């Protein structure tokens, strides 16, 4: 993380001031309020890594190639960053490192569940911290990670996304601590991990996710995932699934080619009142240690 002496601090009060302030070695403090990124003059600035990339219904804010940036609200829940285009991530970071996001609420303006892009996306990036923040739908994916090394999300709320809450590809050393992942009408999985090394969920709550048509937690490509002291309760698969002949389970390690080479460990966790076809798809690759598993409705 940036040392305070290196980073120049700037306080902003509008979306335009916020975008203008983005760059390396910067600490941006946002005054309370709503920051709609669709209202700014969308001018690319290679010096500060800002690029507005067209999507189907507008432009997406891309933050590229910068380092040591903090984006911070004064206290939890007082600063909201949003965008209007349904096909744009709220903030899409690539090739960045040492990024801190704190006390931020972020999501899209349209009606719930009508988005085709996520809230925060990181690609080819290192050393990310997200804390005391709320990533909400309308957003198809709350947090989307591709080739990210070292990220910690703590005390965050991720809710009401339409595709899935968290998506992780080819990433390592990713830690979620005391997050609530709730109320998703996600029509695929809730968490999808492909090629994830050292992915940890600690003291996280997964609750009231009630529409998944695919497996609840899906892993593939030699992922290793740990759930420690988590609560997984009141989640249910979609009742009108078009995949009714498939075995929709809470913990899946078998990819679409039938290969099961990932490992999931669940320890000291509560798994209660969930409804789907089965707990696991492959007992060999999912290990339970000191878990309370009861009052679930598994049909297979």
N, C-alpha and C positions, 0 to 999 in steps of 0.2 A: 504494500500500500504506500501511497505517497506520504512522505513526511510533510508535516504542516509547513515547514520552512520552504520546501520546494514548490508547493501548490499555492497559486495566488487565489484568494477567496473573493467571490463576487456574489452579491445578493440581487436576485431578480424578482420581478413582480408580474411580468407578462410572458406569454408564449414566445413572442419575438425576442425579448431579452434573454430568455432561457436558451433558445437556439443559437443566438449570437454569442453566448458565453461558452458554448461547448468547445472543448479543446484539450490538449494534453496539459498536465500539471495544473489542473484547475479544480477548485472546490466551489460548486454552485449551490448556494442556499436559496431555496424557493420560498417566497412569502406565501402565506395561506391563500388558497384560491384554486380556480380551475384553469388549466393551461391547455387550450385546444390547438394542437400542432397543425390543424388544417387552416388555421387563421393566419399563419405567418407568411411572410414573403418567402417563397420557396426557392432560395438562391443557393446554388452549390458553392461550397467553399473548401477547396482541397487543403488549405492551410489548417483548418480546424477539423478536417475529416468529415464534413457535412456533405451529404449528397441526397437529393430527393429523387427517388427512382419511381417512374410511373408504374402504377398497377391498374387493374381494370376500371376502377372507379375513383381514381385520384392519384396522389403521390404518397410514397412511404419515406419516412425519415430514416436514412441510413447513417450510421456513425462508424467511420472506417479508419483503422490504422492509428488510433490515438492510444495514449497510456496515462495512467495516474489521473483519473477523473472521478470526482465524487459528485453525486446528484442527491441532494438531501433536503427534505422538508423539515420545518421547525419542530414539529411533533407529529405523532402518528395520526393519520386520517385527515390532515388539514390541507394537503396538496394533492390535486388530481390532475394527471396528465392523460389527455384523451385525443382521439383522432376520429374523423368522420368516415374515411374510406373503409369499407368492409373487407377489402382485399389487401390492406396494409397492416403490417405489424405496427404497434404503437412506436416502439423503438427497435431497430434492427442493427445490432452491433456486429462488426466483423473485423478480425485481425486487431483486436484490442487487448490490452492487459492492464491489470490493477484498476479495476472499475468498482466503485462502491455506490450502491443505490440504497437510500435509507429514508424511511417515513414517506413513501410515495404510494398513492393510489393510481392505478392505470388500467384503462380499458377503452372500449369503443362506444360511440354514441348511439348506434342503431338499437333496435329492439333486441332483447335477449335471443341468443342462439341463432342469429342470422349472419354470422361472420365467417369469412373464409381465410382469415389470417390471425396470427396470435398476438399476444400482448408484448412480451419481451423475448427477443431471439438473439442468441449469441452463436457466432460461427468462428472457428479458428482462433479462439481466444483463451487467455490465461488469467487466473487469479481474480475471480469475480466474487463480490460480496453483495448480497441482497438481504436487507433486514427491515423488520417492522413495516412491511409493505403489503399492499392488497392488489392482487392481479385478478381482474374480474372479466366475465363475459358480459357483454358481447365480446368474445374473443374465441377463436376456434381452439387455440392452445394457450394455456397460461404462461408456461415457460418452455421454450424450444431451444435445445442445446445441440450443436453439431460440432464435433471436434473441439471440445472445451476441456481444458485441464485446470483443475482446482476451482471449484465454485462452492460457496456455502450460502444457503438460503436459510435464514433463521427468523422465527416468529413472524411468518408470513401467512396470509390468507389467500388461497387460490380457489375461486368459486365460479360457478355458472358458465363454464366454457362448453362449447358445442361439440368439439371433436374429441379432445382429451385434455387433461389437466397439465401433464408433464410429458415431454417427448425428449429422449436422449439418444443421440447417435454417436458412436465412436468417441466417447468422452471418458475421462478418468478423474478419480478423487473428487467426487461430487457428493456433497453432504447437505441433507435437509434436517434441520433441528427445530422441533416445536412448531411445525407448520400445520395449518388446518387445510385439508383438501376436501372440500365439501360442496354439496348441492350442484353437482355437474349433471347436465342432461347430455352427457357425452355419448355419441352414438357409436364410438369405437371402443377404445380402452379408457381407463382412467390414467394409468401410467404405462408408457411404452419405452422399453430400453433395448437398444440394439448395439452390441459392441460396447457395453459399459463396464469399466473396470473400477472397482472400489466405489460402488454407489451405495450410500447409506441413508436410511430414513430413521431418525432417532426421535422418540417422543412425538411422533406425528399422528394426527387424527385424520382418518379417511371415513367420512360419514355422509349418509343421505345422497349418495350418487346413484341415481335410480333409472338409468336408461341404457346402460352399456350393452351393446350387441356383440362385442368381442370379449376376450378375456379381460378381467378387471386389471390385473398386473401382468403385462406380457413382456417376456425377455427372450432375446435371441443373440446369436453370434458371440458365444462365449462370455456373456455378461456375468458379473457376480454382484449380487445385491443382498444387502442386509437390512432387515426391519428389526429395530431394537426398541422395546418399550413403546410400541405403537398401539393405537386403537383403530380397529377396522370394523365398523358396525353400521347396520341399517343400510347396506348397499344392495341393490337388486338389479338383475339383468332386465333388459327390455322384454315386456310381455309379448310384443308383436315382432319379435326378431325374425328377419328373413333367413337367419342361419339356424333355424330351430333344430335341424338335424345335427348340428355341431355340439361338441361338449364345451360349453362356456363355463370356465372355472375362475376361481379367485386368483390363483397363482399358476401361470403358464410358462413353461420353458421349451415348448416344442414349436419350431418355426413352421412356415407354410409348406416347407419341403419334407416335413416329418422329422427333422433333426432336432435333438434335444441336447445341447451342449452348454447350457447356462446353469448357474446355481443360484438358488434363493435360500437364504436363511432367515427364519423368523424366530425371535426369542423374546421372552418376557412380555408378550403382546396379548391383547384381547381381540378375539375374532368372534363377534356375536351378531345374531339377527341379520345375517346376509342371505340373499336368495339368488342362487344360480344352479348350474347343473352339478358342479362338483368343487371340492376344495382345491385340488391340484390335478394336473394332467399327467404328471410323472412323479411318483413318490420317491424315485431314486434321486431326483435333482432338487427337491424342496425339503428342507429340514426344519422341524419345529422343536424348540427348546423352551420348556417352561411357559407354554402358552395356554391361555384359557379359550378353548374353542367350544362354544355351545350355542344352542337356540338358533342355529343356522338351518336354512331349508335347502338341502342339496337333493336334487331329483335323481341323480345317477350315482 
